[in-house]
């Protein structure tokens, strides 16, 4: 089982601060049943969260070596959670940022409270360059919560969705829980991820069995398995 959204790469964003914390988070993921995880540090233009692929790759190799030394049974891969920007294709082309495990899938984050005016234009531009846009945790965006038709429209236009496991148990509030429930019922969700940041807050792992049971109750086991298999497809290459 693959976690496609995590902030376990140490020292680059608001996630893990040290390699020791990264190892602790990997151990918790392994305990919950994950055997693969894609590291997706934030990349936000003109912010402090703008570590390059080269910087991330160095830390990734260091963490991978440490996990191997400790005999952890979990594989790690590299990616980014990229804040929406018209320059994304150029940043990918010059290896400033990374797709998910070097596939043509990219994890893209939107503003939480204000929809940008040219959102669809930017998304179409990215896809015209051969990339598949995976929209990170749509259930958390307040303008999506207020207007489900935005989600319907993006889905109809072929964009993909990654939701957070813990959203279904109310970790981000009631409105987020309502929206993920709607999306699960409509079979809109393509991927699930923990979006794990720090060892102090790991609801998506500690309550994993409860989360799985609740999602299966909404969607049925077949759709649950489909979502899980989609995550594995990004790492079985």
Kinemage of the C-alpha trace (Angstrom):
@kinemage 1
@onewidth
@group {chain A} dominant
@subgroup {mainchain}
@vectorlist {calphas} color= white
{ca unk a 1} P 0.000 0.000 0.000
{ca unk a 2} L 1.387 3.371 -1.071
{ca unk a 3} L 1.021 6.734 0.679
{ca unk a 4} L 1.246 9.260 -2.173
{ca unk a 5} L 1.201 12.457 -0.055
{ca unk a 6} L 3.555 13.018 2.873
{ca unk a 7} L 5.858 15.605 4.398
{ca unk a 8} L 8.397 13.167 5.807
{ca unk a 9} L 11.464 14.577 4.021
{ca unk a 10} L 13.311 16.313 6.824
{ca unk a 11} L 14.320 19.961 7.015
{ca unk a 12} L 12.646 21.377 3.902
{ca unk a 13} L 9.106 22.504 4.824
{ca unk a 14} L 6.587 22.465 7.692
{ca unk a 15} L 6.871 18.682 7.966
{ca unk a 16} L 9.557 16.567 9.601
{ca unk a 17} L 12.334 18.660 11.111
{ca unk a 18} L 15.009 16.004 11.615
{ca unk a 19} L 16.013 12.687 10.096
{ca unk a 20} L 15.136 11.067 13.446
{ca unk a 21} L 11.561 12.357 13.160
{ca unk a 22} L 11.421 11.134 9.547
{ca unk a 23} L 12.423 7.650 10.689
{ca unk a 24} L 9.786 7.713 13.452
{ca unk a 25} L 7.105 8.665 10.898
{ca unk a 26} L 8.205 5.905 8.524
{ca unk a 27} L 7.965 3.406 11.386
{ca unk a 28} L 4.415 4.564 12.138
{ca unk a 29} L 3.426 4.240 8.481
{ca unk a 30} L 4.912 0.757 8.349
{ca unk a 31} L 2.985 -0.170 11.489
{ca unk a 32} L -0.263 0.951 9.818
{ca unk a 33} L 0.376 -1.303 6.816
{ca unk a 34} L 2.110 0.965 4.302
{ca unk a 35} L 5.087 -0.498 2.455
{ca unk a 36} L 5.732 2.474 0.136
{ca unk a 37} L 5.581 6.227 0.582
{ca unk a 38} L 6.134 9.119 -1.825
{ca unk a 39} L 7.808 12.084 -0.146
{ca unk a 40} L 6.043 15.256 -1.330
{ca unk a 41} L 7.632 18.347 0.238
{ca unk a 42} L 5.879 21.641 -0.447
{ca unk a 43} L 7.082 23.766 -3.324
{ca unk a 44} L 5.610 27.273 -3.207
{ca unk a 45} L 7.051 29.973 -5.454
{ca unk a 46} L 8.367 33.052 -3.635
{ca unk a 47} L 8.169 31.413 -0.202
{ca unk a 48} L 10.463 29.642 2.251
{ca unk a 49} L 9.187 26.298 0.933
{ca unk a 50} L 11.135 26.243 -2.300
{ca unk a 51} L 13.830 23.590 -1.926
{ca unk a 52} L 14.978 22.334 -5.312
{ca unk a 53} L 14.999 18.801 -6.654
{ca unk a 54} L 18.771 18.650 -6.076
{ca unk a 55} L 18.391 19.608 -2.389
{ca unk a 56} L 15.483 17.215 -1.906
{ca unk a 57} L 17.305 14.374 -3.640
{ca unk a 58} L 20.297 14.688 -1.314
{ca unk a 59} L 18.039 14.427 1.760
{ca unk a 60} L 16.052 11.631 0.124
{ca unk a 61} L 19.220 9.554 -0.406
{ca unk a 62} L 20.323 10.219 3.175
{ca unk a 63} L 16.936 9.109 4.522
{ca unk a 64} L 16.830 6.067 2.248
{ca unk a 65} L 20.265 4.937 3.453
{ca unk a 66} L 19.229 5.402 7.087
{ca unk a 67} L 15.994 3.433 6.608
{ca unk a 68} L 17.966 0.621 4.966
{ca unk a 69} L 20.520 0.657 7.793
{ca unk a 70} L 17.668 0.249 10.306
{ca unk a 71} L 16.123 -2.514 8.174
{ca unk a 72} L 12.793 -0.741 7.725
{ca unk a 73} L 10.456 -2.611 5.383
{ca unk a 74} L 9.170 0.496 3.656
{ca unk a 75} L 10.329 1.949 0.341
{ca unk a 76} L 10.510 5.704 -0.232
{ca unk a 77} L 10.160 7.688 -3.446
{ca unk a 78} L 10.452 11.367 -4.308
{ca unk a 79} L 7.926 13.927 -5.492
{ca unk a 80} L 6.519 17.351 -4.574
{ca unk a 81} L 3.291 18.974 -3.508
{ca unk a 82} L 3.358 21.966 -5.837
{ca unk a 83} L 1.364 25.118 -5.183
{ca unk a 84} L -0.545 26.059 -8.331
{ca unk a 85} L 1.475 28.315 -10.634
{ca unk a 86} L 1.620 28.918 -14.371
{ca unk a 87} L 5.363 28.123 -14.406
{ca unk a 88} L 4.933 24.529 -13.185
{ca unk a 89} L 5.759 22.902 -16.574
{ca unk a 90} L 8.970 24.937 -16.861
{ca unk a 91} L 9.974 24.068 -13.304
{ca unk a 92} L 9.444 20.381 -14.080
{ca unk a 93} L 11.362 20.614 -17.338
{ca unk a 94} L 14.442 22.115 -15.684
{ca unk a 95} L 14.316 19.704 -12.706
{ca unk a 96} L 13.581 22.376 -10.111
{ca unk a 97} L 10.610 20.317 -8.907
{ca unk a 98} L 9.537 16.701 -9.222
{ca unk a 99} L 6.530 14.756 -10.420
{ca unk a 100} L 5.353 11.794 -8.330
{ca unk a 101} L 8.157 9.228 -8.559
{ca unk a 102} L 9.206 10.588 -11.948
{ca unk a 103} L 5.851 9.659 -13.545
{ca unk a 104} L 3.741 12.133 -15.505
{ca unk a 105} L 1.478 12.581 -12.446
{ca unk a 106} L 1.975 15.772 -10.428
{ca unk a 107} L 0.436 16.675 -7.075
{ca unk a 108} L -0.902 20.231 -7.152
{ca unk a 109} L -2.184 22.276 -4.227
{ca unk a 110} L -4.666 25.165 -4.475
{ca unk a 111} L -5.224 28.182 -2.184
{ca unk a 112} L -7.328 27.129 0.801
{ca unk a 113} L -9.746 30.053 0.901
{ca unk a 114} L -9.735 32.004 -2.376
{ca unk a 115} L -10.112 30.466 -5.817
{ca unk a 116} L -7.689 32.008 -8.297
{ca unk a 117} L -9.396 33.468 -11.359
{ca unk a 118} L -7.427 31.628 -14.046
{ca unk a 119} L -7.337 28.263 -12.262
{ca unk a 120} L -8.692 26.180 -15.154
{ca unk a 121} L -6.411 27.906 -17.680
{ca unk a 122} L -3.333 26.997 -15.633
{ca unk a 123} L -4.510 23.390 -15.238
{ca unk a 124} L -5.148 23.024 -18.972
{ca unk a 125} L -1.715 24.489 -19.713
{ca unk a 126} L -0.064 21.918 -17.433
{ca unk a 127} L -1.980 19.019 -18.970
{ca unk a 128} L -1.194 20.238 -22.497
{ca unk a 129} L 2.464 19.551 -21.651
{ca unk a 130} L 1.699 15.882 -21.019
{ca unk a 131} L 1.234 15.897 -17.249
{ca unk a 132} L -1.721 14.495 -15.304
{ca unk a 133} L -2.806 16.880 -12.553
{ca unk a 134} L -3.685 15.309 -9.194
{ca unk a 135} L -5.451 17.918 -7.061
{ca unk a 136} L -4.325 17.631 -3.433
{ca unk a 137} L -6.986 17.335 -0.689
{ca unk a 138} L -9.890 19.080 -2.512
{ca unk a 139} L -12.145 18.481 0.483
{ca unk a 140} L -10.136 21.062 2.468
{ca unk a 141} L -10.713 24.063 0.170
{ca unk a 142} L -13.430 26.272 1.640
{ca unk a 143} L -14.744 27.454 -1.760
{ca unk a 144} L -15.138 23.805 -2.797
{ca unk a 145} L -17.022 23.150 0.450
{ca unk a 146} L -19.398 26.012 -0.325
{ca unk a 147} L -19.948 25.047 -3.976
{ca unk a 148} L -19.749 21.355 -4.864
{ca unk a 149} L -20.307 22.218 -8.525
{ca unk a 150} L -16.630 23.284 -8.721
{ca unk a 151} L -15.635 19.726 -7.811
{ca unk a 152} L -18.161 18.309 -10.288
{ca unk a 153} L -16.796 20.527 -13.079
{ca unk a 154} L -13.135 19.686 -12.435
{ca unk a 155} L -13.978 15.988 -12.346
{ca unk a 156} L -15.978 16.194 -15.563
{ca unk a 157} L -12.987 17.862 -17.208
{ca unk a 158} L -10.774 14.916 -16.280
{ca unk a 159} L -8.689 16.230 -13.397
{ca unk a 160} L -7.766 13.750 -10.665
{ca unk a 161} L -8.305 14.015 -6.907
{ca unk a 162} L -6.220 12.939 -3.905
{ca unk a 163} L -7.985 13.126 -0.557
{ca unk a 164} L -6.558 12.803 2.934
{ca unk a 165} L -7.409 9.682 4.928
{ca unk a 166} L -8.152 11.603 8.128
{ca unk a 167} L -10.662 13.938 6.443
{ca unk a 168} L -13.286 11.190 6.722
{ca unk a 169} L -13.031 11.231 10.532
{ca unk a 170} L -13.321 15.016 10.797
{ca unk a 171} L -9.663 15.924 11.284
{ca unk a 172} L -10.130 19.085 9.178
{ca unk a 173} L -13.645 19.933 10.323
{ca unk a 174} L -17.214 18.965 9.534
{ca unk a 175} L -17.417 20.649 6.129
{ca unk a 176} L -14.327 18.797 4.943
{ca unk a 177} L -15.812 15.517 6.176
{ca unk a 178} L -19.072 16.238 4.323
{ca unk a 179} L -17.282 16.992 1.072
{ca unk a 180} L -15.058 13.899 1.129
{ca unk a 181} L -18.155 11.803 1.850
{ca unk a 182} L -19.856 13.338 -1.208
{ca unk a 183} L -16.774 12.684 -3.352
{ca unk a 184} L -16.496 9.083 -2.176
{ca unk a 185} L -20.162 8.456 -2.952
{ca unk a 186} L -19.650 9.899 -6.444
{ca unk a 187} L -16.464 7.811 -6.903
{ca unk a 188} L -14.480 10.987 -7.614
{ca unk a 189} L -11.418 10.137 -5.523
{ca unk a 190} L -8.472 8.578 -7.364
{ca unk a 191} L -5.858 8.518 -4.595
{ca unk a 192} L -5.655 8.714 -0.809
{ca unk a 193} L -2.749 10.019 1.248
{ca unk a 194} L -1.891 10.694 4.863
{ca unk a 195} L -0.515 14.226 4.259
{ca unk a 196} L 1.499 13.433 7.373
{ca unk a 197} L 3.671 16.262 8.714
{ca unk a 198} L 4.808 15.787 12.302
{ca unk a 199} L 4.957 12.942 14.796
{ca unk a 200} L 2.581 14.838 17.142
{ca unk a 201} L -0.281 14.657 14.651
{ca unk a 202} L -0.768 11.313 12.934
{ca unk a 203} L -4.541 10.694 12.981
{ca unk a 204} L -4.410 9.293 9.465
{ca unk a 205} L -2.239 6.460 10.760
{ca unk a 206} L -3.332 5.818 14.343
{ca unk a 207} L -7.005 5.603 13.278
{ca unk a 208} L -6.310 3.800 10.008
{ca unk a 209} L -8.573 0.793 10.606
{ca unk a 210} L -11.449 3.084 11.611
{ca unk a 211} L -10.859 5.186 8.471
{ca unk a 212} L -10.739 2.138 6.211
{ca unk a 213} L -13.951 0.739 7.698
{ca unk a 214} L -15.768 4.059 7.279
{ca unk a 215} L -14.661 4.509 3.654
{ca unk a 216} L -15.630 0.934 2.736
{ca unk a 217} L -19.047 1.504 4.312
{ca unk a 218} L -19.531 4.494 1.968
{ca unk a 219} L -17.997 3.135 -1.234
{ca unk a 220} L -17.864 -0.631 -0.942
{ca unk a 221} L -14.707 -2.732 -0.801
{ca unk a 222} L -14.201 -2.853 -4.567
{ca unk a 223} L -13.810 0.912 -4.879
{ca unk a 224} L -11.563 1.039 -1.795
{ca unk a 225} L -9.277 -1.527 -3.432
{ca unk a 226} L -9.274 0.478 -6.664
{ca unk a 227} L -8.079 3.613 -4.861
{ca unk a 228} L -5.355 1.686 -3.038
{ca unk a 229} L -4.206 0.023 -6.275
{ca unk a 230} L -4.035 3.422 -7.996
{ca unk a 231} L -1.477 4.529 -5.414
{ca unk a 232} L 0.605 1.398 -5.980
{ca unk a 233} L 0.643 2.040 -9.738
{ca unk a 234} L 2.772 5.141 -9.145
{ca unk a 235} L 5.490 3.100 -7.442
{ca unk a 236} L 5.298 -0.227 -9.306
{ca unk a 237} L 7.356 0.930 -12.267
